[in-house]
Amino acid sequence: MLHWQFLGTSAGIPTKKRNVSALALGQYQRKPWLLIDCGEATQHQLLHTDWSMHHLSAICITHVHGDHCYGLPGAIASASMHKRTAPLTIIAPDAVWQWLQQTIALTDMHLTYELQFIHVEQLLHAPITLDGFVIETHALNHRVPSHAFKITYTESKRQLNLAALEHAQVPKGKTWGLLQQGQDVEINGHTYDSDDFVIQQQHRACVIVAGDNDTPELLQDACVDVDVLIHEATYTQEVADKVGSFPMHSSAKQVATFAQNTGLPNLILTHFSSRYATKTLLQPLLQEAQQFYEGQVFLADDFQVYHLLKNGESNRLSLFLQSHS
């Protein structure tokens, strides 16, 4: 149903292995998609993926810090140079929009498409729907106003009611296909109504992508019926205690404890301090999270692709990881 790819997972500054924050999210095997945060060099990261700026519905910025938005001017300018014409929605703090407008003016940037701005706080109480994605925001706690984006997608499928078809002795083959497509079929003077033989099924997927935040509990109400929480875990609790409260980030222990208490089925940690330069150095974060959380937990890596798919005939959704080649 949904899939997403991390374009940057480093906090504050890029490293040799990780770029700064950005996440592409879309419907599985379909074109419209969303970009959550756009740190510096995000457009370079996109060049190594299958995501196209031509099909981007919206760029959603969690907060004003540069590692989450400095890539905006370059990304929108390049989209214009590739002749994008469809309007592009920017959901962001007002300060980001003002900065972007000034950058466009002062650098003589000419766009081939319209930018449509939505203040991030506008979605706190009035979610919007873009290309099938329902987008709402939730306030977090950071040195500057920061938000989480809650993204819900509902997929509808028409499935044939085999028992009803067999009971009515509807001829197999083309007739069944037409009925599934919603067409009524007349055979030998008898009309078969499509609605009598088709079951409408809906499958819902919901993901929360949080910006910088030192209080995961602020997402308590938002996490009801959420399938995946993507949240920063900038350091271990030991390092967080040494650093002190000023940076206003979460530790792996904080997020894992929250996820466990909330009953979340899937947790992905990201936004790692540059001190964790290798996968080996990152292991204490994973170990700490697993100590306090019993669900599926992953440490995000640049270019990793995740799929959130329906599991069998149940309503339970599972998380599958596909490595980037």
The 8 nearest C-alpha neighbors of each residue, nearest first, counted from 0:
[[1, 27, 308, 26, 307, 2, 204, 154],
 [2, 0, 26, 27, 307, 25, 306, 3],
 [1, 3, 306, 305, 27, 25, 24, 307],
 [4, 2, 24, 23, 305, 304, 25, 306],
 [3, 5, 304, 23, 303, 302, 22, 6],
 [4, 6, 22, 302, 301, 7, 303, 21],
 [7, 5, 21, 301, 22, 302, 44, 4],
 [6, 8, 18, 20, 19, 21, 301, 5],
 [9, 7, 270, 20, 269, 19, 17, 301],
 [10, 8, 19, 270, 271, 17, 18, 13],
 [11, 9, 270, 272, 271, 12, 19, 273],
 [10, 12, 66, 9, 19, 13, 272, 273],
 [11, 13, 10, 19, 9, 14, 66, 273],
 [14, 12, 18, 19, 17, 9, 15, 11],
 [15, 13, 17, 16, 18, 273, 12, 276],
 [14, 16, 17, 13, 18, 276, 277, 273],
 [15, 17, 14, 18, 276, 301, 277, 13],
 [18, 16, 14, 9, 13, 7, 8, 301],
 [17, 19, 7, 13, 9, 8, 14, 20],
 [20, 18, 7, 9, 13, 38, 66, 8],
 [19, 21, 7, 38, 8, 67, 36, 66],
 [22, 20, 36, 37, 7, 6, 35, 38],
 [21, 23, 5, 35, 6, 34, 4, 24],
 [24, 22, 34, 4, 3, 33, 35, 5],
 [25, 23, 3, 33, 32, 2, 34, 22],
 [26, 24, 32, 2, 1, 33, 3, 31],
 [27, 25, 1, 29, 0, 2, 28, 32],
 [26, 28, 1, 0, 2, 29, 25, 306],
 [27, 29, 26, 30, 25, 0, 2, 1],
 [30, 28, 26, 27, 31, 25, 32, 1],
 [29, 31, 54, 32, 28, 26, 25, 55],
 [32, 30, 54, 55, 56, 25, 29, 130],
 [33, 31, 25, 55, 24, 56, 30, 54],
 [32, 34, 24, 57, 56, 23, 55, 58],
 [33, 35, 23, 58, 22, 59, 36, 57],
 [34, 36, 59, 22, 21, 58, 60, 33],
 [37, 35, 60, 21, 67, 59, 68, 20],
 [38, 36, 68, 21, 70, 67, 41, 71],
 [37, 39, 67, 70, 66, 68, 69, 20],
 [38, 40, 70, 69, 41, 66, 37, 19],
 [41, 39, 43, 42, 70, 38, 44, 18],
 [42, 40, 44, 43, 39, 70, 38, 37],
 [41, 43, 45, 40, 74, 44, 46, 73],
 [44, 42, 40, 46, 41, 45, 47, 74],
 [43, 45, 41, 46, 42, 47, 6, 40],
 [44, 46, 42, 48, 47, 43, 41, 50],
 [45, 47, 43, 44, 48, 42, 49, 50],
 [46, 48, 45, 44, 49, 43, 302, 50],
 [49, 47, 45, 46, 50, 44, 302, 51],
 [48, 50, 51, 47, 45, 46, 52, 30],
 [49, 51, 48, 45, 52, 23, 54, 32],
 [52, 50, 53, 54, 49, 55, 45, 30],
 [51, 53, 55, 54, 78, 50, 83, 74],
 [52, 54, 51, 83, 55, 78, 85, 84],
 [55, 53, 31, 52, 51, 30, 56, 32],
 [54, 56, 52, 32, 53, 31, 57, 33],
 [57, 55, 32, 33, 31, 87, 54, 88],
 [58, 56, 88, 33, 89, 87, 55, 59],
 [57, 59, 34, 89, 35, 33, 90, 88],
 [60, 58, 90, 35, 36, 91, 34, 89],
 [61, 59, 36, 91, 62, 35, 90, 58],
 [60, 62, 146, 210, 145, 36, 147, 59],
 [63, 61, 145, 60, 64, 144, 92, 146],
 [62, 64, 95, 65, 68, 92, 67, 94],
 [65, 63, 66, 67, 62, 68, 143, 69],
 [64, 66, 69, 68, 67, 63, 38, 39],
 [65, 67, 38, 11, 19, 64, 68, 20],
 [66, 68, 38, 36, 65, 37, 20, 64],
 [67, 69, 38, 37, 65, 70, 71, 66],
 [70, 68, 39, 65, 38, 71, 66, 67],
 [69, 71, 39, 38, 37, 68, 40, 41],
 [70, 72, 74, 69, 73, 68, 37, 75],
 [73, 71, 75, 74, 70, 76, 99, 102],
 [72, 74, 76, 71, 75, 70, 77, 42],
 [75, 73, 71, 77, 42, 76, 72, 70],
 [74, 76, 78, 77, 72, 73, 71, 79],
 [77, 75, 73, 79, 78, 74, 72, 80],
 [76, 78, 80, 79, 74, 75, 73, 81],
 [79, 77, 75, 81, 76, 80, 83, 52],
 [80, 78, 82, 76, 81, 111, 83, 110],
 [79, 81, 77, 82, 78, 76, 83, 111],
 [80, 82, 78, 79, 83, 77, 53, 52],
 [83, 81, 79, 80, 84, 111, 78, 112],
 [82, 84, 79, 53, 78, 81, 85, 111],
 [85, 83, 112, 111, 82, 86, 79, 113],
 [84, 86, 112, 83, 87, 113, 53, 111],
 [87, 85, 113, 112, 114, 84, 88, 115],
 [88, 86, 114, 57, 115, 56, 113, 85],
 [89, 87, 57, 115, 116, 114, 58, 90],
 [88, 90, 116, 58, 57, 115, 91, 117],
 [91, 89, 59, 117, 119, 118, 116, 58],
 [90, 92, 60, 119, 118, 59, 89, 95],
 [93, 91, 94, 119, 95, 118, 62, 96],
 [92, 94, 96, 95, 118, 97, 91, 119],
 [95, 93, 97, 96, 92, 98, 63, 91],
 [96, 94, 98, 93, 92, 97, 63, 99],
 [95, 97, 99, 93, 94, 98, 100, 92],
 [98, 96, 94, 100, 99, 95, 93, 101],
 [99, 97, 95, 101, 96, 100, 102, 94],
 [98, 100, 102, 96, 97, 101, 95, 103],
 [101, 99, 103, 97, 102, 98, 96, 104],
 [100, 102, 104, 98, 103, 99, 105, 97],
 [103, 101, 99, 105, 104, 100, 106, 98],
 [102, 104, 108, 100, 101, 106, 105, 107],
 [105, 103, 101, 107, 102, 106, 100, 108],
 [104, 106, 102, 107, 103, 101, 108, 100],
 [107, 105, 108, 103, 104, 102, 101, 109],
 [108, 106, 104, 105, 103, 109, 102, 110],
 [107, 109, 103, 106, 104, 110, 76, 105],
 [110, 108, 107, 111, 103, 79, 76, 104],
 [111, 109, 79, 112, 108, 76, 113, 75],
 [110, 112, 79, 84, 83, 82, 109, 113],
 [111, 113, 84, 110, 86, 85, 83, 114],
 [114, 112, 86, 87, 115, 111, 85, 110],
 [115, 113, 87, 86, 88, 116, 112, 89],
 [114, 116, 88, 89, 87, 113, 117, 86],
 [115, 117, 89, 88, 90, 114, 118, 96],
 [118, 116, 90, 89, 119, 91, 115, 121],
 [119, 117, 121, 120, 91, 92, 90, 93],
 [118, 120, 91, 90, 121, 92, 122, 117],
 [121, 119, 122, 123, 118, 136, 92, 138],
 [120, 122, 118, 119, 123, 125, 124, 117],
 [123, 121, 125, 126, 135, 120, 136, 124],
 [124, 122, 136, 120, 121, 137, 125, 135],
 [123, 125, 122, 126, 121, 135, 136, 120],
 [124, 126, 122, 123, 121, 127, 135, 136],
 [127, 125, 135, 122, 134, 124, 133, 128],
 [126, 128, 134, 133, 125, 129, 135, 122],
 [127, 129, 133, 132, 131, 134, 130, 126],
 [130, 128, 132, 131, 133, 127, 56, 134],
 [131, 129, 132, 128, 31, 56, 32, 133],
 [130, 132, 129, 128, 152, 133, 153, 151],
 [133, 131, 152, 129, 128, 130, 151, 134],
 [132, 134, 128, 151, 150, 127, 152, 131],
 [135, 133, 150, 127, 126, 149, 132, 128],
 [136, 134, 126, 122, 149, 148, 123, 150],
 [135, 137, 148, 123, 122, 147, 149, 146],
 [138, 136, 147, 146, 123, 139, 148, 135],
 [137, 139, 146, 145, 147, 136, 140, 217],
 [138, 140, 146, 145, 212, 217, 137, 141],
 [141, 139, 212, 213, 214, 145, 144, 138],
 [140, 142, 212, 143, 247, 145, 211, 144],
 [143, 141, 247, 144, 140, 246, 245, 145],
 [142, 144, 141, 145, 62, 63, 140, 64],
 [145, 143, 141, 62, 142, 140, 146, 139],
 [146, 144, 62, 139, 61, 210, 141, 143],
 [147, 145, 138, 61, 139, 137, 210, 136],
 [146, 148, 209, 137, 210, 136, 208, 61],
 [147, 149, 136, 208, 207, 135, 150, 209],
 [150, 148, 207, 135, 134, 206, 136, 147],
 [151, 149, 134, 206, 133, 205, 148, 207],
 [152, 150, 205, 133, 204, 132, 206, 149],
 [151, 153, 132, 204, 203, 131, 133, 205],
 [154, 152, 203, 202, 204, 201, 155, 151],
 [153, 155, 202, 201, 203, 152, 156, 0],
 [156, 154, 201, 200, 202, 153, 199, 157],
 [155, 157, 200, 199, 158, 201, 154, 198],
 [156, 158, 199, 198, 197, 200, 179, 159],
 [159, 157, 198, 197, 156, 199, 160, 179],
 [158, 160, 197, 161, 196, 179, 198, 157],
 [161, 159, 196, 197, 163, 162, 198, 164],
 [160, 162, 164, 163, 159, 165, 196, 166],
 [161, 163, 165, 164, 160, 166, 167, 196],
 [162, 164, 166, 161, 160, 165, 196, 167],
 [165, 163, 161, 167, 169, 162, 166, 168],
 [164, 166, 168, 162, 167, 163, 161, 169],
 [167, 165, 163, 168, 164, 162, 169, 161],
 [166, 168, 164, 165, 169, 163, 162, 170],
 [169, 167, 165, 166, 164, 170, 163, 171],
 [168, 170, 164, 167, 165, 171, 174, 175],
 [171, 169, 168, 174, 172, 175, 164, 173],
 [170, 172, 175, 174, 169, 173, 176, 164],
 [173, 171, 174, 175, 170, 176, 177, 169],
 [172, 174, 176, 175, 177, 171, 170, 178],
 [175, 173, 177, 176, 172, 171, 178, 170],
 [176, 174, 178, 173, 177, 172, 171, 179],
 [175, 177, 173, 179, 174, 178, 180, 172],
 [178, 176, 180, 174, 182, 179, 175, 173],
 [177, 179, 193, 182, 175, 181, 180, 176],
 [180, 178, 176, 181, 177, 159, 197, 175],
 [179, 181, 177, 178, 182, 176, 157, 193],
 [182, 180, 178, 179, 193, 177, 183, 194],
 [183, 181, 178, 177, 180, 193, 184, 179],
 [182, 184, 192, 193, 191, 178, 181, 190],
 [183, 185, 191, 190, 182, 186, 192, 174],
 [186, 184, 190, 189, 191, 188, 187, 183],
 [185, 187, 189, 188, 190, 184, 191, 169],
 [188, 186, 189, 185, 190, 184, 191, 170],
 [187, 189, 186, 185, 190, 191, 184, 183],
 [190, 188, 186, 185, 187, 191, 184, 192],
 [189, 191, 185, 184, 192, 186, 188, 183],
 [190, 192, 184, 183, 185, 193, 189, 195],
 [193, 191, 183, 194, 195, 190, 184, 196],
 [192, 194, 178, 183, 195, 181, 196, 182],
 [195, 193, 197, 192, 196, 181, 198, 178],
 [196, 194, 193, 192, 197, 163, 191, 160],
 [195, 197, 160, 193, 194, 159, 163, 164],
 [198, 196, 159, 160, 194, 158, 195, 179],
 [197, 199, 158, 157, 159, 160, 200, 196],
 [200, 198, 157, 156, 158, 197, 201, 155],
 [201, 199, 156, 155, 198, 157, 202, 158],
 [200, 202, 155, 154, 156, 153, 203, 199],
 [201, 203, 154, 153, 155, 200, 204, 314],
 [202, 204, 153, 152, 154, 201, 205, 151],
 [205, 203, 152, 151, 153, 226, 202, 206],
 [204, 206, 151, 225, 226, 150, 152, 203],
 [207, 205, 227, 150, 149, 226, 225, 228],
 [206, 208, 149, 228, 148, 229, 209, 150],
 [209, 207, 229, 148, 147, 230, 228, 149],
 [210, 208, 147, 230, 229, 207, 148, 146],
 [209, 211, 61, 147, 146, 145, 212, 208],
 [212, 210, 141, 248, 231, 145, 209, 213],
 [211, 213, 140, 141, 248, 139, 214, 210],
 [212, 214, 248, 249, 247, 140, 141, 215],
 [213, 215, 216, 212, 217, 140, 249, 139],
 [216, 214, 217, 218, 254, 213, 257, 212],
 [217, 215, 218, 219, 214, 257, 254, 220],
 [216, 218, 215, 219, 214, 139, 138, 220],
 [219, 217, 221, 216, 220, 215, 222, 137],
 [220, 218, 216, 222, 221, 217, 261, 223],
 [219, 221, 222, 218, 223, 217, 216, 261],
 [220, 222, 218, 219, 223, 137, 149, 225],
 [223, 221, 225, 220, 219, 218, 224, 261],
 [222, 224, 225, 221, 220, 219, 261, 263],
 [225, 223, 222, 226, 205, 263, 221, 204],
 [226, 224, 222, 205, 223, 227, 206, 263],
 [225, 227, 205, 206, 264, 265, 224, 204],
 [228, 226, 265, 206, 266, 225, 207, 229],
 [227, 229, 207, 266, 206, 230, 267, 208],
 [230, 228, 267, 208, 268, 207, 266, 209],
 [231, 229, 209, 268, 228, 269, 208, 267],
 [230, 232, 269, 270, 268, 233, 211, 249],
 [233, 231, 250, 251, 249, 234, 268, 269],
 [232, 234, 271, 272, 270, 231, 250, 249],
 [233, 235, 250, 232, 238, 239, 272, 251],
 [236, 234, 250, 238, 237, 251, 284, 239],
 [235, 237, 239, 250, 238, 252, 240, 234],
 [238, 236, 240, 235, 239, 241, 234, 250],
 [237, 239, 241, 235, 240, 236, 234, 242],
 [238, 240, 236, 242, 241, 237, 234, 243],
 [241, 239, 237, 243, 238, 242, 236, 244],
 [240, 242, 238, 239, 243, 237, 236, 244],
 [243, 241, 239, 240, 238, 244, 246, 245],
 [244, 242, 240, 241, 245, 239, 246, 247],
 [243, 245, 247, 246, 242, 239, 240, 248],
 [244, 246, 247, 243, 242, 142, 248, 141],
 [247, 245, 248, 244, 142, 243, 242, 141],
 [248, 246, 213, 245, 141, 244, 142, 212],
 [249, 247, 213, 212, 246, 211, 233, 250],
 [250, 248, 213, 232, 233, 253, 212, 231],
 [249, 251, 232, 234, 235, 236, 253, 252],
 [250, 252, 232, 288, 254, 235, 253, 284],
 [253, 251, 255, 250, 288, 254, 287, 256],
 [254, 252, 250, 256, 251, 255, 249, 257],
 [253, 255, 257, 251, 256, 252, 215, 258],
 [256, 254, 258, 288, 292, 252, 257, 253],
 [257, 255, 259, 253, 291, 254, 258, 252],
 [256, 258, 254, 260, 255, 259, 261, 253],
 [259, 257, 255, 261, 263, 256, 260, 262],
 [258, 260, 292, 256, 262, 261, 257, 255],
 [261, 259, 257, 258, 262, 256, 263, 292],
 [262, 260, 258, 259, 263, 257, 219, 222],
 [261, 263, 259, 260, 258, 264, 294, 257],
 [262, 264, 258, 261, 265, 259, 226, 225],
 [265, 263, 294, 226, 262, 295, 227, 266],
 [266, 264, 227, 295, 263, 294, 296, 226],
 [265, 267, 296, 228, 227, 229, 295, 297],
 [268, 266, 229, 297, 296, 298, 228, 299],
 [267, 269, 298, 230, 231, 232, 299, 229],
 [268, 270, 231, 299, 8, 271, 232, 230],
 [271, 269, 10, 9, 8, 231, 233, 232],
 [272, 270, 233, 9, 10, 269, 232, 273],
 [271, 273, 10, 233, 274, 275, 234, 9],
 [272, 274, 275, 276, 271, 9, 14, 10],
 [273, 275, 272, 276, 280, 271, 277, 234],
 [276, 274, 280, 273, 281, 277, 272, 271],
 [275, 277, 274, 273, 280, 14, 278, 16],
 [278, 276, 280, 279, 275, 281, 16, 274],
 [279, 277, 281, 280, 282, 276, 275, 300],
 [278, 280, 277, 281, 282, 275, 283, 276],
 [279, 281, 275, 277, 278, 282, 276, 283],
 [282, 280, 278, 279, 275, 284, 283, 277],
 [281, 283, 285, 284, 279, 280, 286, 278],
 [284, 282, 286, 285, 281, 287, 280, 235],
 [285, 283, 287, 282, 286, 281, 235, 251],
 [286, 284, 288, 282, 287, 283, 289, 298],
 [285, 287, 283, 289, 288, 284, 282, 290],
 [286, 288, 290, 284, 285, 289, 252, 283],
 [287, 289, 285, 255, 251, 290, 286, 291],
 [290, 288, 292, 286, 291, 287, 285, 293],
 [289, 291, 287, 288, 292, 286, 293, 252],
 [290, 292, 256, 289, 288, 255, 252, 287],
 [293, 291, 259, 289, 255, 294, 288, 290],
 [294, 292, 289, 259, 295, 291, 290, 296],
 [295, 293, 264, 292, 265, 296, 263, 266],
 [296, 294, 265, 266, 264, 297, 293, 318],
 [295, 297, 266, 267, 265, 294, 298, 289],
 [298, 296, 267, 299, 268, 266, 295, 285],
 [297, 299, 268, 267, 269, 300, 285, 296],
 [300, 298, 269, 268, 297, 267, 8, 301],
 [299, 301, 303, 8, 302, 298, 5, 17],
 [300, 302, 5, 6, 7, 303, 17, 8],
 [301, 303, 5, 6, 323, 4, 300, 304],
 [302, 304, 323, 322, 4, 300, 301, 5],
 [305, 303, 4, 321, 3, 320, 302, 322],
 [304, 306, 320, 2, 3, 319, 321, 4],
 [307, 305, 2, 319, 1, 318, 308, 320],
 [308, 306, 318, 1, 317, 0, 2, 319],
 [307, 309, 0, 316, 317, 306, 310, 318],
 [308, 310, 316, 311, 315, 317, 314, 307],
 [309, 311, 316, 315, 317, 313, 308, 312],
 [312, 310, 313, 309, 314, 315, 316, 308],
 [311, 313, 310, 314, 309, 315, 316, 202],
 [314, 312, 315, 311, 310, 309, 316, 202],
 [313, 315, 316, 309, 312, 310, 202, 311],
 [314, 316, 313, 310, 309, 317, 311, 312],
 [317, 315, 309, 310, 308, 314, 307, 318],
 [316, 318, 308, 307, 310, 309, 319, 315],
 [317, 319, 307, 306, 308, 320, 316, 305],
 [318, 320, 306, 305, 307, 317, 321, 308],
 [321, 319, 305, 304, 306, 322, 318, 303],
 [320, 322, 304, 305, 323, 303, 319, 306],
 [323, 321, 303, 304, 324, 320, 302, 305],
 [322, 324, 303, 302, 321, 304, 301, 48],
 [323, 322, 302, 303, 321, 47, 48, 304]]
